[in-house]
Amino acid sequence: MSPHASNTLGKCCECMNWPSVLERQPTIGRILTKGIMNGTLAHAYLLIGRKGVGKRALAKLLAKSYFCSHRVGADPCNECVDCRRIDSGNHPDLVWVEPDGKSIKKEQVQGLIKEFSYRGVESPKKFFVIEEAETMTGQAANSLLKFIEEPQNETVAVLITETVHQLLDTIISRCQTLSFLPLLANDVEAALTQKGVESGLARIASELTNDLSEAEELCGQEWFAKACSLMINLMKETTVQPDHALIHLYEQVIPHFQENDQAQLAIDLILLWHRDVMKAHLGQEEDLVFSNQRTFIQDQAFRSALNSTAEQMDRVLSAKKRLSANVPFISVMEQLMLRLQGG
């Protein structure tokens, strides 16, 4: 293997199989499983999607299906030598290239091409993955372009990117592009709970972002758990102890949300709360985000009219716009609390 190429599949911890791909990314699943079973895989694929949607895991799954000697339909056996080598990250005919520092350099692509100029170690098949393909330098991209312009038999290339517009149009045109749908909130929540995240936090995080990596990062911070608790208490006090709400705001909320992105999250949590109240109005309590506050939310819905709750949500959205316009967080929250208490 080239010293400039890294085979780091061992870091790919996501569990993925073709049934889950067909469920979550049906178009991509149909295209790839058909290509595997019919022996008509394209010579190059471009996987496009946000961080956390499973691009890396899919590349690994595709490589396993490509090399597996005991495949059933499109499904790799996960037991043969090829599957085990891919899982351990040391398959001789699979090369995984990542940025060296902040970019993928010309030398890395040249090393890849040199390696692929030789016949496969154990078969004529070759498979390579270029992760964060948008970080290729101009020279690296041009070297790769020349290589994929003349595809070799039984060679499959997979390029992974979040920002396709940063790639050369000529490279894009020579790949079959596969665009990932964002993960659904239920998928993110399920993945988080499987990793041991407390169910309440997992539910909240999955509603704040459909980026699994970002959701994991949030749930791994003690700050996030405290942030959720503070905002729940603030919403309760706004309803039942309005005199104490501003004290809670000044003494606990404002000091906790220091950064701009943290302030935005605070407003998002308030919006989720009022969305739950709206769900309670509509009899959709099974979908509550703050499910452990069900009784309180139902009582708040009972004490308010549906149109009043809609107006409250509009007030929160207006506060979010003010914050985005660089109005200080404390000013935004002071006005929002007064407006929410006013009806």
N, C-alpha and C positions, 0 to 999 in steps of 0.2 A: 504494500500500500504506500502511496505517496506520502512523504513526511508532511506535506501541506494539506493533506486531506484527512479528515477524522471520521471514524466510524463510531458514533456515540449513541447508537440506538438504545443502549442500556439505560440512557437517561429518560427514554420515552416510557412513562409509567402508565399512560392511559390504556385502559382495556377497550379494545374495539374489535368487532367482528362484522361480517357482511350483513347479517340481519339488523344490527344496530345502525349500520350505515344506511341501509334501505329505509329504515324507519325515520331517521333524522335528516338524512340528505338523499332523498329518493332519486333525484335525477342523476347525481353522481354515482350512487349505488348501482343503478340500472346500467349506466354506460360502462362502468368498470367490470361488473360481474359478467356482462355479456361479452366484453372483450377477452376476459380471462377464459371463459368457457369455450368461446369460439376460436381462440387463438388469434384474435384480431386487435390486440392492444396497440395503441398508437406508439410511435417511437419516442414521443415527448409529451408530457403533461405539465400544465401550469396550474397549481393549486392556489386559489385566491380566497382569502377570507381573514377575518379578524383573529387576533390572538385568542387562543383558547377554544377554537371551534373544532379542533381535531385534525388539522392538516398533517402534522407530523405523524400522528398515530395512523392515519390513513396511508401515508407513504410506506410505513412499516408493514401494514397489513397487505398492501399491494405487492410489496417485495416478497413477503412470505408466500402469497398465492402464486407468484410468478415462479419461484424456485421450488416450491414444495413438490416432492416426488410422490406423495400419497394424497393429493388433493381430491376432495369430493365436491364436484361442481366447482364453485369458486372458492370454497372454504379450505384453507390450509389445515393440515392435520395437527399442527403444533407439537408434534412428537418426533418427526423425522430429523435427520442430521441437519438439513438445510434450515428448518424452522428453529431448531435449538440454537444454531449458530447465529441466526439473525437476532433471536432474543438476547443472546449473550453479547452481540455486537462484534462478532469476529468472522462474518461470512467472507470468504476470499473474493467473491465476485460482486460484492455489494460495497459501494463507496459512498460515504456521507460527507458532504463538504459544508462547512460552516464558516462564518466570517473569522478571519484572523485579525483580532482586534475589532475595528469598526467596519472593516470591508473584506470582501472576497477579492483576492489579488490575482493578477495575471498568472503568477507562478503556481497558484493552487489549481487553476483551470488547466494549465499546461501539464501539471503533474497528473491530473485526472485523464487527460487525453493520452498521455504516454502510457498510463496504466491500461487504458482501454485499447491501445494498439496491439496488445498481446492477446492471444486467444484465452478464453476463460480457463481458469485453473482446473476446474473439474468438469466444465461443460462450456459450450459456446455462448451461454447466456451471460449478460452483464446488466447491471442495474445501478444507476447512480442517482443521488438526491442532492440538490443544492438548496440549502435552507437560507432564508433571508436573501433570496436571489437579487432583490433590489439593491443590495449593498455591493454588488459587483462593480469594480472600477471599470472605466471605459475600455481599457485594454483587455480586462478579463472577459467582459461581455462580448467584445469582438472575437476573442479567441473561441469562446463557447459557440457563438453564432456560426463560425466556420465549421465547427465540429457537428452541430446538429443540422446544418444544411445538407450534409451527406450522411444520413443515418446508417449505422452499421446494422447488419442482420442480428436479430435477437438481442438488441440493446434497448433498454427502456430508461428514459431520463425523466426525472420528476423535479420540477422547480417549485419552490414554496415561497409565497410572498404575501404581505399584508397590503402593500402599496404598488399595485400593478402599473400605475402610470409612471413609475420611476424606471421601468424596464424598457429596453429598446423595442420599438414597434416591430422590428424585423425578427426579434426573438419571440415575441408574443405570437406573431403570425405563423411561426413554425411549430407551435405547441397547440395541443388541444386544451382549451381553457376550461377549468372546472371551478365554478364559483360556489362557495359554501354559504348556506343560509345561517343566520345567527342562531345560536342555541336558544331553545325555549326556556322560559323560567323554570319549568318543571324539570328539565334536563339538568340545569345548573344546580338546582336544589338537591336533586337526587345524587349528583356527583359529589356535592359538598358533604351530605350526610354520610355517604359511603366512606369519606375520608375522616369521619369522626367529628364533624362540626355539629354543634348543638342545633337541633331542628329549628328552633325559633330564629336563631341567627342566620341559618342557611336559607330560610324562607325570605327573610328581609333582604339579604345580600343578593339573592337571585332576582329580586324585583328591582334592585338598584342597577344591576349590570348583567348583560348576557355574555360577558367575557369571563370564562371560567377561571382563568388565571388571576384576573383582577378580583373576582369574588373570593377566591382562596386567600389572596393577599389581605383583603379586608378582614376576613374572618380570623386570620392569624394574628390580628392586632388586638391587644387588650383595649386600645383606644376605641375601636369600633363597638365592642360590646357595651362599653360605658356610654358611648354616644347614643346608642339605641335606647338605653335605659333612661338617660337624661331627657331625651325628646319625648318618650312615652309619658314620663312624669310631668313634663311641661304641658303636654296636651291635656292630661287629666286636670291639672291645676287651672288651666285656662277655662275649663268647663265648670269645675266645682269650687275652686278657690282662686278666683281671678285676682284678688288682692295679693296672693302669694306668688302668682305666676311671674310677675316682673321681678320680684326678689330672686326667684329661682333662675330667671334669665340672666340677671346681672352677676349673681354669685357663682353659678355653676355652668350654665350653658355657654355664655360668651367666653370665659377663660378656656373652655375645652375645645372650642372650634376656632383655632387660631389661623389656619391657612385658608386660602380662598377655596380650594377644592373641598376642604372640610366644611366650610360654610355652605357650599352648594349642597353637600350631602345632608346637612341639617334641614334645609328647605325641602329636599326630596323626601326626607322622613316625615315631615309634616304633611306633605302632599299624600304620601301613602296612607297616613292615618285618616285623612279626610276621605280618601278613596274607599277605605274600609267602612267608614260611616255610611257612605253612599251605597255600598254593597249591602249593608244591614238594612237600609231602607228598601232595597229591592229583593230582600229575602235570599241573598247569596252569601250567607254567613260561612258556608263551607269553603269559600275562596278567600277568607280574610288573611291578610299578611300578618297582622298582629293577632294571631289566633289565641294566644294566651291572655288577651285582653277582651275576649269575646263579650263577656257580660257587660263590661263598661261601654264598649262600642255600641252594643245593642241599646243600652239605656240612653246613650247620647243621641242615637238615631230616633228613639222613641220621643225624646224631649224636643226634637227639632223637626222642622218641615223639610221635605225633599228639596224644594227650591232654595231654602236657606243653606243647606249643605252644598248645593251647587255654587251658590254665591261665595261660600267660604273657600271652595276650591279655586274659584277665580281670583280671590284675594291672595292665595298662596302662589298661584302662577304669576301674578303681578309682582309679588315680592321676589320671585326667582328672576324675573326680568330686570328688576332694579339692581339686584346683586350682580347680574351679568354686566350691567352698565357701570360697575365699579362704585356703587353706593356702599358706604361702610356697612359691614355686617350688623353692627349694633344698631344703626339707624334703621336698617331694613327690618330687623326683628322687633324693635320697639313699635314701629308702625303696624307691623303685621299682628302682634299680640293685641294691640288696642282695637284693630279692625275685627279680629276674630272674637274678641270679647263683646264687641258691639253688636253681634248678631249673626 
